[in-house]
Amino acid sequence: MSKQILILPGDGIGPEIMAEAVKVLELANDKYSLGFELSHDVIGGAAIDKHGVPLADETLARARAADAVLLGAVGGPKWDTIERDIRPERGLLKIRAQLGLFGNLRPAILYPQLAEASSLKAEIVAGLDILIVRELTGGIYFGAPRGVRELENGERQAYDTLPYSETEIRRIARVGFDMARVRGKKLCSVDKANVLASSQLWREVVEQVAKDYPDVELSHMYVDNAAMQLVRAPKQFDVIVTDNLFGDILSDEASMLTGSIGMLPSASLDANNKGMYEPCHGSAPDIAGKGIANPLATILSVSMMLRYSFNLQDAADAIEKAVSLVLDQGLRTGDIWSAGCTKVGTQEMGDAVVAALRNL
């Protein structure tokens, strides 16, 4: 029986980078006889233009029926002035929540070829390999009540709610411990327990879960210190587990350690490892249509999809090796370019990865 993959290119640079990732996926499908069937739909601003909403019911139904979803990016200035509840980002939050994709894996790996592209000195980041496990369907992005109200003095006040239940914390903590167990056996839980009630419960529940993982060394760190330590001494971390808001911010910070956010893939998984895979970066409307976006994060998201949702380790390894080989050739998109390298566009980079994969 064939395996169904739903492709959602999204907005901005999404269609450009997705086209290159699909070329790599189609080659892997043929080369390794994977039996994938690909279908395409719209999300975000593209869905607003077509359906009037950022995620149509029929698209959500197709995502539920698929074995995995590959997504580009959503949003752009075209839709910035529309009602907040139907902006492109609401489609992304909705599909995550409706598919139960609570576990977000964001690896920050520095390819040795890109040591000079990092914002930090090479000796600080050389060999960097961090996995950030972000809780994705709870916290302040989904909390209620939220909104804008008028105070007695006529001034407007905006408010959001940051709720976490024991169940939500426990299940993401287990993902973090499971990942640490097969890596360096070190898990750092990041919170703000000195200020936030939700973080105090977070720390308490993580400590409880730790009792089931005596082989994993658990530490705790306040989020402000974690942000500083990622810049000061990033290689002290192996796996970081944290909430939705903190994970969003810290993973973007970690991306600059690797040379560019254009290099960071991600996996968003449910309890059965069915997932949605996407680059960590946004839709970059300022460079959309120019053919200069880095497709490697999306291509590496394909590798994560093969690894986590389909347990196809050989094919996943081959895609990652192909990316490394292309970097060995000195090919760089503008975001990771340095002197002595060859600057290429989106399509050229995708074609180079396809050629490298074909020759493996």
N, C-alpha and C positions, 0 to 999 in steps of 0.2 A: 504494500500500500504506500502510495507516495506521501511525502511530508510537505505540508503546505506552509509557505512563508509569505506573509503579507508585507509589501513594500510601501512605506509611507514617506515620500521624499520631503514633504513639507514646504517651507518657504525659504526665501533668500538664497543662500548657497546650497540649501538642501538638495534640490534637483541635480545640481552639478556634481556634488560629492557622491550622491547616491548612484549616479550613472556609473561612476568608476568602481564603486563597491559592488554593484550588480555584475559588472564585467568579471570581477574577480570571483564572485560567488558562482556565476554561470560556468566559469572554467573549472573551478573546484568540483562543481556538480558533475560535470562531464568526466573530468580526470579521475575522480574517485568513485564514480557511479553512486552518488549519494541519494538519488531519487527525489530531489526537491522539485516542487512546482511553485512558481512564483506568480503572485498576483499583485496588482497595484491599486492604490486608492489615495484619497486626500485627507489631510488633517491641518489644523491651524488656520492660517489666513487663506490658504487655497480652498479649504472647506467652507470658510465663511463666504468666499466669492461664489462658490458653487451651490452651497446648501443653506447659507444664512446662519450657520452655527459652526463652531470650531471642530466639532466631532459629531458627525451624523450617526443616527442609530444604526443604519445599515453598515457603516464602517466599523462601529464597535462590535456588531454581530460577527463581521468577518474576522475581526481581530480575535474574538473569543474562539472562533472555529479554527483558526490557524494554529500551527504548532509553534510558531515563533513570529515575531514582528521585527522588522528592520526599519528604523526611523531616521530621517535626516535632521531637521531642525525646524522650529516654528517661530513665527513672529516677524515684525517689521514695522516701520513707521507708517505704512499705509493703513494699518489697523489700530494705531495708537489712540485715536480719538473716539473709537466706538465704545459702547457700553462695556464696563469692566467684566461683567459676567459672561460676555460672549467674545472676549478677546482671544487671540490664538493660543495663549498660554493655558487658558482654561481647558482647551481640548487635550493638552498634554497631561495636565493634572487629572482630568477625568479618566483618560484611558489607563493611567497608572492605577487609580483607585478602583475602577470597575474590573480590571483584570487581576487585582490583588497583588500587584507588583511591589511588595513591601521591602525587598532586599536589593539595594543598589550597590553594585560592585564597581569601584573606580580605581583601576590600577594606575600608579604613577611610576613608570619605568623609564629610566634614562638609557636610551640606546647609546653605546659608547661612541658612535660616530657623531653624536650631537652634543658631546660634553661642552664644546665651545659655544653652543647656542643657548645654554642655560643662563639664567639671570645671575647665578652664583658661580663662584670659582670652581673650576673642574675638580680640584681635589676635595671639595666639600660634597659634590654630588656624584662623583664617579661611582658606578656600581649601585646607584639608587634603585630600589625596588620596594615600593610601598603599596599596600592595598587599603583603600578607604572604603569601609562598609557603611553606607548611609541608609538610615531608615527613610522610606520614600513615600509612605501613604498616611502618615500621621503628622502630629506637630502643628506648628503655626500656619503652614500652608493650607491645612484642611480644617483647622479649628473653628468652632463656632461658640459664641456669637462673634461676628466681625462686622465692620461697617463704619459709617460716619454718622455722627449724631451732633445735634446742636445743643450746646450748654445753655444754662439760664441767662448767661450774659450775651448770648447770641453768637458766640465763637464756635466754630466747628471743631470737633474732636474725632480723630480716627482711632479705632481700637481693633486688635486682633487677639486671639486666644491660643495659648500653647498647651494643648492637653496631650498627655500620654497615659495609656493604661498599662497595667502590669503585663498583660498579654502582648501588647505591641512591643514593649521593651524586651520581654523575654525572648520572643521569636527572633528579633534582630540581633540580640546578644548571642544567641546560639549560632547564627550565621557567622558572626565575627569569630567566635571560638572555634567553629568548624574550620574556617579558613586559616586561622592561626595554627591550628593543629597540623595542617599539611604544609605549612610554610616554616617560619622560624620559631613557632611556639611562643610568640610574644603578642599580647593584645593590649592596646592602650584604649581605654574608654574615655571619650572626651565629653565634658558636660560643663555646666556652670552652677554646680551644686552649692556654691557659697551664696548664691543669689536667688535661683529659681526653684520653686517647689517641684516642678516637673523634673528638673535635673536631680533633685534629692531623691525622688522615687527611682529615677533612672539608675543612679549609682547603687541604691539598695538592691534593686532587682538584678543588676549585673553581678553584684557580689554573690547573690544567691545562685545564679547560673554557674558561676565560676567553680562552685563545689563539685559540679559534674565534669570539670575539665582540670584535674589536678596537674596534668602535664603541661598546661599552658600558663605562662607567667602573665598575670593581670596587673596593669597599672592604671591609675586614673590621672587625668590632667584637665585643668580648666581650659576652656576654649581659647581664651586670650593668650595663655601661656603656650598652648599647642600651636597657635598661629606663629608665635615668635620662634618656637623650637623648630618648626618646619624650615625656617630660614636660617637659623643658627646652626643646627646639627640634624639635618633631616634623616640621616641614615640610622639614627637611634630608633626609628619606628619600623615595625614590620607590618602589623595590621592595626588600623584605627577603626573603631566602631563609634558612631555618633548619630545624633538626631538629624532630622531633615534639613533644618536651617543651617546648622553648623557644618554638616556634610557638604552642603551646596557651596559654602564659602571656602572651606578648607581644601576641597578638591580642586577648585579653581586656582587657589594659591599654589597647591602642589604642582599644577600643570606647568607653571613657569620654571619649576626646577628641572623639568624634562626638556626644556627648549621652547615649547609652544603648546598651547591648549589644543592645537590642531593635531597633536599626537596622542591624545587621550581618548580611548574608547570607554564604553560602559555597558554593563549588563544590569537589567532590572528584572528580578526573578520573583515568581510566586512560590508557594510552599512545595510545588512539584517540579521546580526548575524550568517551567515554561517561562519564556522571557521576552522582553522587548529590548532591542539592542540599538544604541545610538551613540554618536560622539558626544563628549562632554560639552563641546562648544555650542554657541548659539547660531542663529541664522546669518549673522554678519552681513546685514543689508548693504553696508558701505562698499563691499567688494562683490556683491552678487552680480552675476552676469559678466564678470570680467575674466573668468577662466583662470583665476590665480589662487583659489582656495586650496587648502591642503586636504586631500581626500584620505590621508592615512589613518586618521582616527576612525573614520567610517569603515574603512577596509579592515582595520584591526577589530572593530565591533563585529564584523562577520566572523572573524576568528573566534571571538568570545562566544558567539552564537553556536558555532560548531562544537565548541568545547563544553559549554555548560548545558545547553538544551538538548544536544544530540549525542554527546559523549564521543565525538569524532576527533580524537586527539591527534591522529596523524595528519588529517587535513588541516586542523587548526595550526599545528606546528609548521606545516608547509607554508601557510599564508604568512605567518610571522617571520619565517626564514626569508621568504621572498621580499618582504619589506626591508629586512636587514640587508639583504643583498643589494637592493636598490640604493640604500643609503651608502653602502660600501662603494658604489659606483660614483658617489659624489653628487647625486641628483637631489635637488632641494627646491621646495616651493619657497616663496618669499619669506614666510614666517620663520623658517629654520635655516635660511641661507646664511652662509659665512664666506669669507674670502677664500678663493681656491676651489669653490664648488660651482656646479652648473645649475643655474636657476631655471626651473621648468614650471609649466602651468599645470592646472588640475588634470586635464586629459593626458598630458605627457607623463605625469607621475602615475596615473592609473594604468596607462599602457605599459610602463616599465615594470610595475608589479605583476601585471598579467604575463609579460614575457619571462620574468624571473620564475614565476610559478610554473609556467609551461615547461621550463627547462629543468626543473627539479626532478 
